[in-house]
Amino acid sequence: MTTVLVTGASRGLGLEFCRQYCDAGDHVIATARAPDRASDLAALGIECHPLDVADPRSAAALAATLTGRPLDVLINNAGIMGDNTKSALDADLDEWRAAFEINVLGPAIVTRALLPNLKLAERPVAVTMGSQAGIYDRMRTANLAIYRSTKAGAHAATISLAHALKDEGVLCYSLRPGRTRTDMTGHDGDYEAEDSVRLMRKAIERSDPSWAGLFIDRSQKMYPYAGGFAA
Ligand SMILES: NC(=O)c1ccc[n+]([C@@H]2O[C@H](COP(=O)([O-])OP(=O)(O)OC[C@H]3O[C@@H](n4cnc5c(N)ncnc54)[C@H](OP(=O)(O)O)[C@@H]3O)[C@@H](O)[C@H]2O)c1
């Protein structure tokens, strides 16, 4: 049985990951920053822990709770968009800073805290949700400054993590859901969460060591301009 930990599981893609892994018979460790307010997650009746990915103390508390338990798959899913109408000239700086802490630092904070658990698994994988919005040659308008810059930062941080984790026997890469109808997109988009997650689960299952540091699309193809390094 695979043990999978999902951050940001209260709704959207994170909730759907939990639902599908659970239905597939895997052991799911859901995390949410406010589990008591995550009623859809509670309805799944699965193991759930509080986790604010931007807070190292919260990650350390989770790690202490999970001491000694192997973790096969870590899905660094939690993320925020910030005000998507704002440019680099008028974006709220506190919101921008918060987005940096959640989108860029969050995956590193959580992966660092849970590294002992990942190292107990046979072929551990840590993925971070990447985005087309963080691809340089797609940044052609002034808006979305917060999301674009922090997702580009998340890609870069994932590459750095992947290099370091390679020495620890953990495969790490960015994963692209595709534009999916969730709260983040105002329920606009090309795909339903159910389909995006089904395809991403397949990609995770087929994870290849050559993907270390790369940006992998839901169709398991590499996305260009998001970085990566030859394994
Ligand atoms: N939807 C898309 O089209 C799309 C495309 C590319 C990439 N992505 C990425 O996929 C991930 C999930 O997106 P989504 O569409 O499912 O978004 P969503 O519906 O807005 O859900 C975001 C999740 O992240 C959680 N979260 C936010 N800040 C957090 C924090 N500090 N600590 C822990 N959890 C936190 C939220 O929890 P609360 O309920 O507590 O706010 C929520 O569960 C994000 O990283 C996003 O950037 C999405």
PDBQT file of the ligand as one rigid body, heavy atoms in Angstrom, charges set to zero:
ROOT
HETATM    1  N1  LIG A 301      -6.530  24.968 -10.769  1.00  0.00    +0.000 N 
HETATM    2  C1  LIG A 301      -5.637  25.143 -11.724  1.00  0.00    +0.000 C 
HETATM    3  O1  LIG A 301      -5.978  25.371 -12.906  1.00  0.00    +0.000 OA
HETATM    4  C2  LIG A 301      -4.170  25.047 -11.412  1.00  0.00    +0.000 A 
HETATM    5  C3  LIG A 301      -3.264  25.106 -12.489  1.00  0.00    +0.000 A 
HETATM    6  C4  LIG A 301      -1.919  25.017 -12.237  1.00  0.00    +0.000 A 
HETATM    7  C5  LIG A 301      -1.472  24.857 -10.943  1.00  0.00    +0.000 A 
HETATM    8  N2  LIG A 301      -2.359  24.825  -9.917  1.00  0.00    +0.000 N 
HETATM    9  C6  LIG A 301      -1.827  24.666  -8.568  1.00  0.00    +0.000 C 
HETATM   10  O2  LIG A 301      -2.443  23.544  -7.953  1.00  0.00    +0.000 OA
HETATM   11  C7  LIG A 301      -2.528  23.761  -6.534  1.00  0.00    +0.000 C 
HETATM   12  C8  LIG A 301      -3.967  23.569  -6.068  1.00  0.00    +0.000 C 
HETATM   13  O3  LIG A 301      -4.764  24.506  -6.750  1.00  0.00    +0.000 OA
HETATM   14  P1  LIG A 301      -6.358  24.507  -6.679  1.00  0.00    +0.000 P 
HETATM   15  O4  LIG A 301      -6.799  24.910  -8.021  1.00  0.00    +0.000 OA
HETATM   16  O5  LIG A 301      -6.858  23.258  -6.071  1.00  0.00    +0.000 OA
HETATM   17  O6  LIG A 301      -6.569  25.746  -5.697  1.00  0.00    +0.000 OA
HETATM   18  P2  LIG A 301      -7.698  26.038  -4.585  1.00  0.00    +0.000 P 
HETATM   19  O7  LIG A 301      -8.949  25.383  -4.964  1.00  0.00    +0.000 OA
HETATM   20  O8  LIG A 301      -7.653  27.506  -4.376  1.00  0.00    +0.000 OA
HETATM   21  O9  LIG A 301      -7.109  25.285  -3.288  1.00  0.00    +0.000 OA
HETATM   22  C9  LIG A 301      -5.909  25.738  -2.721  1.00  0.00    +0.000 C 
HETATM   23  C10 LIG A 301      -5.623  24.913  -1.492  1.00  0.00    +0.000 C 
HETATM   24  O10 LIG A 301      -4.398  25.382  -0.907  1.00  0.00    +0.000 OA
HETATM   25  C11 LIG A 301      -4.641  25.579   0.479  1.00  0.00    +0.000 C 
HETATM   26  N3  LIG A 301      -3.729  26.538   1.084  1.00  0.00    +0.000 N 
HETATM   27  C12 LIG A 301      -3.532  27.835   0.770  1.00  0.00    +0.000 A 
HETATM   28  N4  LIG A 301      -2.623  28.386   1.586  1.00  0.00    +0.000 NA
HETATM   29  C13 LIG A 301      -2.220  27.400   2.440  1.00  0.00    +0.000 A 
HETATM   30  C14 LIG A 301      -1.303  27.334   3.510  1.00  0.00    +0.000 A 
HETATM   31  N5  LIG A 301      -0.589  28.414   3.907  1.00  0.00    +0.000 N 
HETATM   32  N6  LIG A 301      -1.124  26.148   4.151  1.00  0.00    +0.000 NA
HETATM   33  C15 LIG A 301      -1.838  25.057   3.792  1.00  0.00    +0.000 A 
HETATM   34  N7  LIG A 301      -2.758  25.062   2.808  1.00  0.00    +0.000 NA
HETATM   35  C16 LIG A 301      -2.932  26.229   2.132  1.00  0.00    +0.000 A 
HETATM   36  C17 LIG A 301      -6.083  26.015   0.572  1.00  0.00    +0.000 C 
HETATM   37  O11 LIG A 301      -6.520  25.846   1.897  1.00  0.00    +0.000 OA
HETATM   38  P3  LIG A 301      -7.643  26.798   2.604  1.00  0.00    +0.000 P 
HETATM   39  O12 LIG A 301      -8.956  26.133   2.320  1.00  0.00    +0.000 OA
HETATM   40  O13 LIG A 301      -7.256  26.787   4.030  1.00  0.00    +0.000 OA
HETATM   41  O14 LIG A 301      -7.530  28.156   1.976  1.00  0.00    +0.000 OA
HETATM   42  C18 LIG A 301      -6.706  25.042  -0.417  1.00  0.00    +0.000 C 
HETATM   43  O15 LIG A 301      -6.895  23.776   0.179  1.00  0.00    +0.000 OA
HETATM   44  C19 LIG A 301      -1.977  25.162  -6.288  1.00  0.00    +0.000 C 
HETATM   45  O16 LIG A 301      -0.609  25.083  -5.932  1.00  0.00    +0.000 OA
HETATM   46  C20 LIG A 301      -2.110  25.835  -7.643  1.00  0.00    +0.000 C 
HETATM   47  O17 LIG A 301      -1.188  26.882  -7.829  1.00  0.00    +0.000 OA
HETATM   48  C21 LIG A 301      -3.698  24.908 -10.127  1.00  0.00    +0.000 A 
ENDROOT
TORSDOF 0
